[in-house]
Amino acid sequence: MEINKSNLLRVANAIQRKNFFLKNIKKLVFWAEAESYCENYDDDFLDIEQEIPKELSPLEKYFENHLEGPGIWKWLHYFDIYHRHFKKFIGQEVNILEVGIYSGGSLGMWKEYFGPRCHIYGIDIEPACKCYEDNQTTVLIGDQEDRNFWKKAKNAIPPVDIIIDDGGHMPNQQKVTLEETLPHIKPGGVYICEDIHGDDNSFSAYATGYVRHLNKFDLERFTKFQRSIHSMHFYPFITVIEKHGTRPDKFVSSKRGTLWQPFFKEGA
């Protein structure tokens, strides 16, 4: 083969594709091993009767007592997840964006939980949902899968503290909503995507790609994503993303103490 720039580029691209293939084969092996482990998982404590009684969160108490009026439809295990990530906002001035209003019951639940200083921006594709507007609720009508809609919506909605995607539940709708709104969340804010159903769910696979970027390890380059995103949390049917309250400039590995075992050599 003649050695020229074009041929060298073809060889370099082939090597790059081979390395990419080999790297991802290793990931697939680990993924398959994780699948096998979870399918066959057992636990020493599963057969022991639970001794600690479950205390209902304020949100679950509200739900259990909500016997009439606008409808709320939730998986019951969601309420503890909400409370874990939202309780720091109770009583604060907080802007909430909820995608998917449906029968309007969750709007009242959020207002009761967060208090009179919260404002909810509800989004739904159904024009009938405009009826839920009040002095604490603004409703926008549009398609969450439409990026042009999000451009207009972000001009109408101030930066928010919380986003709850309880919309159409289709993977591409969830993906577009996350990409368009994550930068619109204030420092310290929380993003929740609900109803990620199925072990082959495309949005679940997409979200785990974010984890890879959280774990990027380059001492010379601290990515914008790592500066912005504090953590990701995966629960049954729910993914949570939290932003840093105070953005770090770098990751620091620090040592304290004077007595060290001799068997570890730095840089080895």
C-alpha positions in Angstrom: 0.0 0.0 0.0 1.3 3.4 -1.0 2.3 5.5 2.0 0.4 8.8 1.8 -1.7 11.0 4.0 -4.9 9.5 2.9 -3.8 5.9 3.6 -2.3 6.9 7.0 -5.6 8.4 8.0 -7.4 5.2 7.0 -5.0 3.1 9.1 -5.4 5.5 12.0 -9.2 5.4 11.8 -9.1 1.6 11.6 -6.9 1.4 14.7 -9.2 3.9 16.5 -12.3 1.8 15.6 -10.6 -1.4 16.8 -9.6 0.2 20.1 -13.2 1.5 20.5 -14.6 -1.9 19.7 -12.3 -3.7 22.2 -12.9 -1.1 24.9 -16.7 -1.5 24.6 -16.5 -5.3 24.4 -15.0 -5.2 27.9 -17.8 -3.0 29.1 -20.4 -5.4 27.6 -18.7 -8.3 29.5 -19.0 -6.3 32.8 -22.6 -5.4 31.9 -23.5 -9.0 31.3 -21.8 -10.1 34.5 -23.9 -7.4 36.4 -27.0 -8.7 34.7 -26.2 -12.2 35.9 -25.4 -11.1 39.4 -28.7 -9.2 39.8 -30.7 -12.1 38.3 -29.3 -14.5 40.8 -29.0 -12.1 43.7 -29.9 -13.3 47.2 -29.6 -11.5 50.5 -29.0 -12.7 54.1 -31.7 -10.4 55.4 -34.6 -10.8 52.9 -36.3 -13.5 54.9 -36.0 -11.7 58.2 -39.1 -9.8 59.3 -38.6 -6.0 59.1 -38.5 -4.7 62.7 -38.3 -1.0 61.9 -41.8 0.4 61.1 -41.9 2.7 58.1 -42.7 6.3 58.9 -44.7 8.0 56.2 -43.2 11.1 54.7 -45.3 14.3 54.6 -46.0 13.7 50.9 -47.2 10.2 51.4 -49.4 11.4 54.3 -50.9 14.0 52.0 -51.5 11.4 49.3 -53.1 9.0 51.8 -55.5 11.7 53.0 -56.3 13.0 49.5 -59.6 11.1 49.0 -61.4 13.5 46.7 -60.6 16.4 44.4 -58.1 16.6 41.6 -56.5 13.2 40.9 -52.9 12.2 41.9 -51.5 9.0 40.4 -48.1 7.9 41.8 -46.1 4.8 42.7 -46.0 4.7 46.5 -42.2 4.3 46.8 -41.8 7.7 45.0 -42.8 9.7 48.1 -39.7 8.8 50.1 -37.5 9.6 47.1 -39.2 13.0 46.7 -38.8 13.8 50.4 -35.1 12.7 50.5 -34.2 15.1 47.7 -36.7 17.9 48.2 -36.9 18.5 51.9 -34.2 21.1 51.9 -36.5 23.4 49.9 -39.5 23.3 52.3 -40.5 26.8 53.4 -38.0 28.4 50.9 -38.7 30.5 47.9 -38.6 27.8 45.3 -39.4 27.5 41.6 -40.7 24.1 40.4 -41.2 22.9 36.8 -43.4 19.9 36.5 -43.9 18.2 33.1 -47.2 16.4 33.0 -50.1 17.9 34.9 -52.9 15.4 33.9 -55.7 15.9 36.5 -53.8 18.6 38.5 -53.7 16.8 41.9 -49.9 16.9 42.3 -49.9 20.7 41.9 -51.8 21.0 45.2 -49.6 18.4 46.8 -46.4 20.4 45.9 -47.9 23.7 47.2 -48.9 22.1 50.5 -45.4 20.5 50.9 -43.2 23.4 49.9 -45.4 26.2 51.3 -46.7 29.6 50.1 -43.3 30.7 48.8 -43.2 28.1 46.0 -44.3 28.7 42.4 -45.0 25.9 40.1 -44.6 26.0 36.3 -46.7 23.2 34.9 -46.3 21.9 31.3 -48.8 19.7 29.5 -49.7 18.9 25.9 -53.4 19.2 26.7 -54.9 22.7 26.5 -57.5 21.7 29.1 -54.8 21.9 31.8 -54.8 25.7 31.6 -57.7 25.5 34.1 -55.2 24.7 36.9 -53.5 28.2 36.8 -53.7 30.3 40.0 -51.5 32.7 41.8 -48.9 30.0 42.6 -49.2 28.1 39.3 -48.4 29.0 35.7 -49.3 26.5 33.0 -47.7 26.3 29.6 -49.1 24.1 26.8 -46.7 22.3 24.6 -45.0 19.1 23.5 -42.0 18.1 25.7 -40.4 16.4 22.7 -40.3 19.6 20.8 -37.0 21.5 21.2 -38.5 24.7 19.7 -41.2 24.6 22.4 -38.5 24.4 25.1 -36.7 27.4 23.7 -39.9 29.5 24.1 -40.7 27.9 27.5 -37.2 28.7 28.9 -37.7 32.4 27.9 -41.0 32.4 29.9 -39.8 30.5 32.9 -37.1 31.8 35.3 -34.3 29.4 36.4 -35.8 26.7 38.5 -34.8 24.7 41.6 -36.7 21.5 40.8 -37.7 19.8 37.7 -40.1 16.8 37.8 -40.6 15.0 34.5 -43.9 13.1 34.8 -44.9 13.7 31.2 -45.3 11.2 28.4 -42.8 8.7 29.8 -41.4 7.8 26.4 -37.6 7.6 26.2 -37.1 10.3 23.6 -39.5 12.7 25.4 -37.5 12.2 28.6 -34.2 12.6 26.7 -35.1 15.8 25.0 -36.6 17.2 28.3 -33.4 16.5 30.2 -31.1 17.9 27.6 -33.2 21.1 27.2 -33.8 21.8 30.9 -30.8 20.6 32.9 -28.8 23.8 32.2 -31.9 25.8 33.4 -31.7 24.4 36.9 -30.1 26.6 39.5 -27.0 25.5 41.6 -28.2 23.1 44.3 -31.2 22.2 42.3 -32.7 18.7 41.6 -33.9 17.0 38.4 -36.2 14.0 38.7 -37.4 11.8 35.8 -40.2 9.4 36.7 -41.6 6.2 35.2 -38.5 4.8 33.6 -40.0 1.3 33.2 -38.3 -1.9 32.0 -34.8 -3.3 32.1 -34.3 -2.5 28.4 -35.4 1.1 28.7 -33.6 3.4 26.3 -33.6 6.4 28.6 -32.1 4.4 31.4 -29.3 3.4 29.1 -28.9 7.1 28.1 -28.8 8.3 31.7 -26.1 5.8 32.7 -23.9 7.5 30.0 -23.9 10.6 32.2 -22.3 8.5 35.0 -19.4 7.8 32.7 -18.8 11.6 32.4 -19.1 12.1 36.2 -16.2 9.6 36.5 -13.9 11.1 33.9 -10.4 11.1 35.4 -8.2 13.8 34.0 -6.1 15.8 36.4 -5.5 18.4 33.7 -9.1 18.9 32.7 -12.0 19.3 35.1 -15.1 19.1 32.8 -18.0 21.6 32.8 -20.3 18.6 33.5 -18.4 17.7 36.6 -18.3 21.3 37.8 -22.1 21.5 37.5 -23.4 18.0 38.4 -23.0 16.9 42.0 -24.5 13.4 41.8 -26.9 11.0 40.1 -29.2 8.6 42.0 -31.0 5.6 40.5 -34.1 4.1 42.1 -36.8 1.8 40.7 -38.4 3.7 37.9 -36.8 7.0 38.9 -33.5 8.8 38.0 -32.4 11.8 40.1 -29.7 14.4 39.2 -28.5 16.9 41.7 -26.4 20.0 41.0 -23.6 21.3 43.1 -24.6 24.1 45.5 -21.1 25.4 45.4 -19.3 24.5 42.2 -15.8 22.9 42.7 -12.9 23.9 40.5 -11.1 20.5 40.8 -11.1 17.2 42.6 -8.5 17.1 45.4 -7.1 13.9 46.9 -5.5 15.0 50.2 -3.5 13.1 52.8 -3.3 13.5 56.5 -1.2 11.7 59.1 2.5 10.7 59.5 2.6 6.9 59.7 2.2 5.1 56.4 2.6 1.4 55.4 5.7 1.0 53.1 4.0 -1.3 50.5 2.3 1.4 48.5 4.5 3.5 46.3 2.9 6.6 44.7 3.2 6.6 40.9 3.9 2.9 40.7 
